[in-house]
Amino acid sequence: MEAIGHLKYENMHLVHAIRGSNGPELSKEIAESIAGWFNKMNIENIILTTSRSHVMKKDQVTEEELNAFLEVMQKNKINVAFFEELDDALQLGVERLNPEDILLISGAHSMDTGARKTLELLKQMYPDVNHEAINNVLSSKIIGMN
């Protein structure tokens, strides 16, 4: 997050995929870390997903894990838009972008899929965006996008 802080941007929109089967304590720790960066990084909003259809049963987020994360956000007065599905969360993140904004996707390994989906959404939703540049990224070797 520190490196991103050196970039020039208007607002940051964060789509975070919470990781399951690690217990509510880890969810709380991650939420506290995000809350600590919230104002420093000018994060406009947090969009949270459990990526339900993109994770195996062993990685599904429990109600306790989700509640631990949301309690920290509530305590810090940070609004969270919650979606069970990754695609819905990413769509909202892309829809909220303005030209000088950054969309940061973070979290569980379902975000490997999220990187490709986000780039494809940009092409669909913004016909004036440079499709060639996006296709170059999509054709490059990027972790999790094979």
NORDADA-V117789 format. One record per pair of residues at least 12 apart in sequence whose ideal C-beta (glycine too) atoms are under 6 Angstrom apart, sorted by the first residue. I is the first residue (numbers start at 0). J is the second residue. Records with the same first field share a line. If there is no record, write none. Layout:
BEGIN
I=J / J
END
This chain:
BEGIN
0=36
4=40
8=99 / 101
9=99 / 100
10=41 / 43 / 100
11=40 / 41 / 42 / 101 / 103
12=43 / 44 / 92 / 95 / 102
13=42 / 45 / 103
14=46 / 88 / 89 / 92 / 104
15=47 / 105 / 106
16=48 / 50 / 106 / 107 / 109 / 110
17=49 / 60 / 68
18=107
19=58 / 59 / 60 / 64
20=57 / 58
23=63 / 64 / 67
26=64 / 67 / 68
27=67 / 71
30=68 / 71
31=71
34=71 / 75
37=77
45=79
46=80 / 88 / 91 / 92
47=79 / 81
48=82 / 85 / 88
49=83
50=85 / 109
51=83
53=85 / 109 / 112
54=109
85=109 / 113
89=113 / 116 / 117
93=120 / 124
111=143
114=144
115=144
118=133 / 137
END
